[in-house]
């Protein structure tokens, strides 16, 4: 593990490039933009003159999550851009949890959009990619042509946070299951296998309590490797970014979670008159089908496609299907 420091005195870690070798389904060339003295990683795939898709990830993922959607869209002639939030993926990782805020992540993506001078953008967003990505559309609507919203939210008065989301917050507080076990006992990759149904809760506790890892298929191990890669060799300081996201939920920390900005963006986007497509994982206890349908009902022009068996990270398990649904909606 090697610590580096920006000119502004921010201590950060940078994952070795070797950690990202031979990741299944992720052969995209890395590109970088300097933001606040830190490297922000992004991929930019497909024809330069194709319609533009901007794909946003959440916690604890990175652009690897969207690889199946990217492959599906680029095959259809789209240009796909997907960045890693600072602290995630191939991007630099400040070691101080207090450095992170949703406003900072939003500003970093705004810098990328401006740097690439994107226009006619279709936004694909999920999880924390919702508040961060939808802020771009609310603040700079002229750059965006349509929205694709998947299992996410915008904080606002009256929003009902589910028990699953409140439990998620608790598990990352001091002494919580994930705060205490990641990364020393449980890696992000194994957590993602649990979240996507590759392993069961009993396997999770066998890992944490006994250090006993279940046998998984070659495909599942490729998924695990993909989500472990960004944090290889970094130890606990390298997880500051992912640790900060659950603790930034607005009911826990309104300032870090940009609660006021989110509420303002929610109100602003009620007037969105361009196309909006909701593609929703129906087996998600965090952002439920009922919430997705309620949100979609605000837009007379909205489409709503349900993937009944898809969980929270629907891009991982249903990415090709998401791309196909979206393309069929355009054709229709």
C-alpha positions as CSV (number, residue, x, y, z in Angstrom):
1,X,0.0,0.0,0.0
2,X,1.4,3.4,-1.0
3,X,0.1,6.7,0.1
4,X,0.4,9.8,-2.1
5,X,-0.5,13.4,-1.4
6,X,-2.0,16.1,-3.7
7,X,-0.7,19.7,-3.8
8,X,-3.7,20.6,-1.5
9,X,-2.5,18.1,1.1
10,X,-5.1,15.4,0.4
11,X,-3.7,11.9,1.2
12,X,-4.9,9.3,-1.2
13,X,-4.2,5.8,-2.4
14,X,-4.0,4.5,-6.0
15,X,-4.7,0.9,-6.9
16,X,-2.0,-0.8,-8.9
17,X,-3.0,-1.3,-12.6
18,X,-2.1,-5.0,-12.3
19,X,-5.2,-5.4,-10.1
20,X,-7.4,-4.8,-13.2
21,X,-5.9,-7.3,-15.5
22,X,-8.0,-10.1,-17.0
23,X,-11.3,-9.0,-15.6
24,X,-14.1,-11.0,-17.3
25,X,-16.2,-8.8,-19.6
26,X,-14.3,-5.6,-18.8
27,X,-11.8,-5.0,-21.5
28,X,-12.4,-1.2,-21.9
29,X,-9.5,1.1,-22.1
30,X,-8.9,3.3,-19.0
31,X,-9.1,7.1,-19.3
32,X,-8.4,9.7,-16.7
33,X,-9.4,13.3,-15.8
34,X,-7.7,15.2,-13.0
35,X,-10.2,16.6,-10.5
36,X,-9.0,18.4,-7.3
37,X,-5.5,17.0,-8.0
38,X,-6.9,13.4,-8.1
39,X,-7.3,11.0,-11.0
40,X,-10.9,10.3,-11.9
41,X,-11.2,7.2,-14.0
42,X,-13.7,6.7,-16.8
43,X,-14.3,4.6,-19.9
44,X,-15.4,6.1,-23.2
45,X,-16.5,3.3,-25.6
46,X,-18.3,3.2,-28.9
47,X,-18.3,5.5,-31.9
48,X,-17.5,9.2,-31.3
49,X,-20.5,10.2,-33.4
50,X,-23.0,7.8,-31.7
51,X,-25.7,8.9,-29.3
52,X,-24.3,9.3,-25.8
53,X,-25.1,7.2,-22.7
54,X,-23.7,8.3,-19.4
55,X,-23.8,5.5,-16.8
56,X,-23.6,6.1,-13.1
57,X,-22.8,3.5,-10.4
58,X,-23.3,3.6,-6.7
59,X,-21.9,1.8,-3.6
60,X,-19.7,-0.3,-3.4
61,X,-19.4,-0.7,-7.1
62,X,-17.6,0.9,-10.1
63,X,-17.9,1.1,-13.9
64,X,-17.5,-2.7,-14.0
65,X,-21.1,-2.9,-12.8
66,X,-22.3,-1.4,-16.1
67,X,-20.2,-3.5,-18.4
68,X,-23.1,-5.6,-19.8
69,X,-25.1,-2.4,-20.6
70,X,-22.1,-0.8,-22.2
71,X,-21.5,-3.9,-24.4
72,X,-25.2,-4.0,-25.4
73,X,-25.3,-0.3,-26.3
74,X,-22.0,0.0,-28.1
75,X,-23.0,-3.0,-30.2
76,X,-26.0,-0.9,-31.3
77,X,-23.8,2.1,-32.2
78,X,-23.9,4.1,-28.9
79,X,-21.1,6.0,-27.3
80,X,-20.9,4.9,-23.6
81,X,-19.2,6.9,-20.8
82,X,-19.0,5.5,-17.3
83,X,-16.8,7.0,-14.6
84,X,-15.7,5.7,-11.2
85,X,-16.6,8.0,-8.3
86,X,-13.5,9.2,-6.5
87,X,-12.7,6.5,-3.9
88,X,-14.0,3.7,-6.2
89,X,-12.8,1.6,-9.1
90,X,-9.7,2.9,-10.8
91,X,-10.1,6.4,-9.5
92,X,-7.9,7.7,-6.7
93,X,-9.0,7.1,-3.2
94,X,-8.7,9.8,-0.5
95,X,-8.0,8.1,2.8
96,X,-9.9,10.5,5.0
97,X,-13.6,9.6,5.2
98,X,-14.4,13.2,6.0
99,X,-13.2,14.3,2.6
100,X,-16.1,12.6,0.9
101,X,-19.5,14.2,0.3
102,X,-22.3,13.8,-2.3
103,X,-21.7,17.4,-3.4
104,X,-18.1,16.6,-4.1
105,X,-19.0,13.5,-6.1
106,X,-21.6,15.6,-8.0
107,X,-19.0,18.3,-8.8
108,X,-16.5,15.6,-10.1
109,X,-19.0,14.3,-12.6
110,X,-20.0,17.8,-13.6
111,X,-16.3,18.4,-14.4
112,X,-16.2,15.2,-16.6
113,X,-19.4,16.2,-18.5
114,X,-17.9,19.7,-19.1
115,X,-14.5,18.3,-20.1
116,X,-16.1,16.0,-22.7
117,X,-18.6,18.7,-23.7
118,X,-21.4,16.1,-23.7
119,X,-24.7,16.8,-25.3
120,X,-27.8,14.8,-26.1
121,X,-27.0,12.6,-23.1
122,X,-29.1,9.6,-22.0
123,X,-28.4,9.2,-18.2
124,X,-28.5,5.6,-16.8
125,X,-28.4,5.8,-13.0
126,X,-28.9,3.5,-10.0
127,X,-28.2,3.6,-6.2
128,X,-26.1,6.7,-5.4
129,X,-25.8,7.3,-9.1
130,X,-29.3,8.6,-8.8
131,X,-28.7,11.6,-6.6
132,X,-25.3,12.3,-8.3
133,X,-26.5,11.7,-11.8
134,X,-29.9,13.3,-11.6
135,X,-28.3,16.4,-10.2
136,X,-26.5,16.8,-13.5
137,X,-29.9,16.7,-15.4
138,X,-31.6,19.0,-13.0
139,X,-28.8,21.6,-13.1
140,X,-27.8,21.3,-16.8
141,X,-31.0,20.0,-18.6
142,X,-29.8,21.2,-22.0
143,X,-27.1,18.6,-22.0
144,X,-29.6,15.7,-21.5
145,X,-32.0,14.1,-23.8
146,X,-33.6,11.4,-21.6
147,X,-33.3,9.6,-18.3
148,X,-33.1,5.9,-17.4
149,X,-33.8,5.5,-13.7
150,X,-33.1,2.2,-12.0
151,X,-33.5,1.4,-8.3
152,X,-32.6,4.7,-6.8
153,X,-34.2,7.8,-5.2
154,X,-33.9,11.4,-4.5
155,X,-34.4,12.6,-0.9
156,X,-37.4,14.8,-0.3
157,X,-39.9,15.6,2.3
158,X,-42.1,12.6,2.8
159,X,-39.8,10.0,1.3
160,X,-40.2,6.8,3.3
161,X,-36.8,5.2,3.8
162,X,-37.2,1.4,3.9
163,X,-36.2,-0.8,6.9
164,X,-33.6,-2.4,4.6
165,X,-32.0,0.9,3.9
166,X,-32.0,1.9,7.5
167,X,-30.4,-1.4,8.4
168,X,-27.8,-0.8,5.7
169,X,-26.9,2.4,7.4
170,X,-26.7,0.7,10.8
171,X,-24.4,-2.0,9.5
172,X,-21.8,0.6,8.5
173,X,-21.9,2.5,11.7
174,X,-19.3,1.7,14.4
175,X,-19.6,-2.0,15.4
176,X,-22.0,-2.8,12.6
177,X,-21.6,-6.0,10.6
178,X,-20.0,-4.5,7.6
179,X,-18.0,-1.8,9.4
180,X,-16.4,-4.4,11.6
181,X,-15.8,-7.1,8.9
182,X,-14.9,-5.3,5.6
183,X,-12.2,-5.6,4.4
184,X,-10.3,-7.6,7.1
185,X,-12.7,-10.6,7.2
186,X,-15.1,-10.0,4.3
187,X,-14.2,-8.5,0.9
188,X,-16.4,-6.3,-1.2
189,X,-16.4,-9.0,-3.9
190,X,-17.9,-11.6,-1.5
191,X,-20.5,-9.1,-0.4
192,X,-21.5,-8.6,-4.1
193,X,-21.8,-12.3,-4.5
194,X,-24.2,-12.4,-1.6
195,X,-26.2,-9.3,-2.9
196,X,-26.6,-11.0,-6.3
197,X,-27.6,-14.4,-5.0
198,X,-24.4,-16.3,-5.8
199,X,-23.9,-17.2,-2.2
200,X,-26.3,-17.4,0.8
201,X,-26.3,-15.6,4.2
202,X,-25.0,-18.7,5.9
203,X,-21.9,-18.5,3.6
204,X,-21.4,-14.9,4.5
205,X,-21.3,-15.8,8.2
206,X,-19.0,-18.7,7.6
207,X,-16.6,-16.3,5.9
208,X,-16.8,-13.8,8.8
209,X,-16.8,-16.1,11.7
210,X,-14.8,-19.0,10.5
211,X,-12.7,-17.7,7.5
212,X,-14.3,-20.5,5.5
213,X,-15.1,-19.6,1.9
214,X,-17.7,-21.4,-0.2
215,X,-16.9,-22.9,-3.6
216,X,-18.4,-20.8,-6.4
217,X,-18.6,-21.2,-10.1
218,X,-16.0,-19.7,-12.5
219,X,-18.5,-17.0,-13.5
220,X,-19.2,-16.1,-9.9
221,X,-15.5,-15.9,-9.1
222,X,-15.1,-13.6,-12.1
223,X,-17.7,-11.3,-10.5
224,X,-16.0,-11.4,-7.2
225,X,-12.6,-10.6,-8.7
226,X,-14.2,-7.7,-10.5
227,X,-15.5,-6.0,-7.4
228,X,-12.4,-6.9,-5.3
229,X,-10.0,-5.4,-7.9
230,X,-10.3,-1.7,-6.9
231,X,-9.3,-2.4,-3.3
232,X,-6.5,-4.9,-3.8
233,X,-3.7,-4.3,-1.4
234,X,-5.2,-1.0,0.0
235,X,-6.4,-2.3,3.4
236,X,-9.0,-0.4,5.4
237,X,-7.8,3.1,4.3
238,X,-8.7,2.2,0.7
239,X,-12.3,1.7,1.7
240,X,-13.0,5.2,3.0
241,X,-15.1,6.1,-0.1
242,X,-17.4,3.1,0.1
243,X,-17.7,3.4,3.9
244,X,-18.8,7.0,3.6
245,X,-21.7,6.4,1.2
246,X,-24.0,4.6,3.7
247,X,-23.2,7.1,6.4
248,X,-24.2,9.9,4.0
249,X,-27.8,8.9,3.7
250,X,-29.7,12.1,4.4
251,X,-31.6,10.7,7.4
252,X,-28.2,10.1,9.0
253,X,-26.2,13.0,7.8
254,X,-28.2,15.6,5.8
255,X,-25.1,17.8,5.1
256,X,-22.9,15.0,3.7
257,X,-25.9,13.6,1.8
258,X,-26.8,16.9,0.2
259,X,-30.3,16.6,1.5
260,X,-31.4,20.1,0.5
261,X,-29.8,19.7,-3.0
262,X,-31.5,16.4,-3.5
263,X,-34.9,17.8,-2.5
264,X,-34.5,20.8,-4.8
265,X,-33.5,18.5,-7.7
266,X,-36.5,16.3,-7.0
267,X,-38.8,19.3,-7.3
268,X,-37.0,20.6,-10.4
269,X,-37.2,17.3,-12.2
270,X,-41.0,17.1,-11.6
271,X,-41.1,19.4,-14.6
272,X,-39.0,17.1,-16.8
273,X,-40.9,16.8,-20.1
274,X,-38.4,14.7,-22.1
275,X,-38.4,10.9,-22.2
276,X,-37.9,9.1,-18.9
277,X,-37.7,5.3,-18.6
278,X,-37.9,3.5,-15.3
279,X,-36.3,0.0,-15.4
280,X,-36.8,-1.6,-11.9
281,X,-35.5,-4.6,-10.1
282,X,-38.6,-6.1,-8.4
283,X,-36.7,-8.1,-5.8
284,X,-35.0,-5.1,-4.2
285,X,-36.0,-4.4,-0.5
286,X,-34.0,-1.2,-0.5
287,X,-35.8,0.7,-3.3
288,X,-39.0,-1.2,-3.8
289,X,-41.2,-1.7,-6.8
290,X,-43.9,0.4,-5.1
291,X,-41.6,3.4,-4.8
292,X,-40.4,3.0,-8.4
293,X,-44.0,3.0,-9.7
294,X,-44.9,6.0,-7.4
295,X,-42.0,8.0,-8.8
296,X,-42.8,7.0,-12.4
297,X,-46.4,8.2,-11.9
298,X,-45.2,11.8,-11.7
299,X,-44.4,11.7,-15.4
300,X,-47.2,11.2,-18.0
301,X,-44.5,10.2,-20.6
302,X,-42.7,7.7,-18.4
303,X,-42.3,4.0,-19.2
304,X,-41.9,1.4,-16.5
305,X,-40.4,-2.0,-17.1
306,X,-40.2,-4.4,-14.2
307,X,-37.6,-7.1,-13.9
308,X,-39.3,-9.2,-11.2
309,X,-36.4,-11.3,-10.1
310,X,-33.7,-8.6,-10.3
311,X,-32.3,-7.4,-7.0
312,X,-30.7,-4.1,-6.1
313,X,-27.7,-4.4,-8.4
314,X,-29.8,-5.2,-11.5
315,X,-27.0,-4.1,-13.9
316,X,-24.9,-7.0,-12.7
317,X,-27.4,-9.7,-13.3
318,X,-29.7,-8.2,-16.0
319,X,-27.4,-5.7,-17.8
320,X,-27.9,-7.2,-21.3
321,X,-31.7,-7.2,-20.7
322,X,-31.6,-3.6,-19.5
323,X,-29.9,-2.6,-22.7
324,X,-32.4,-4.6,-24.8
325,X,-35.4,-3.0,-23.0
326,X,-34.0,0.5,-23.5
327,X,-33.3,-0.1,-27.2
328,X,-36.7,-1.6,-27.7
329,X,-38.3,1.4,-26.1
330,X,-36.5,3.7,-28.5
331,X,-37.5,1.6,-31.4
332,X,-41.1,1.7,-30.2
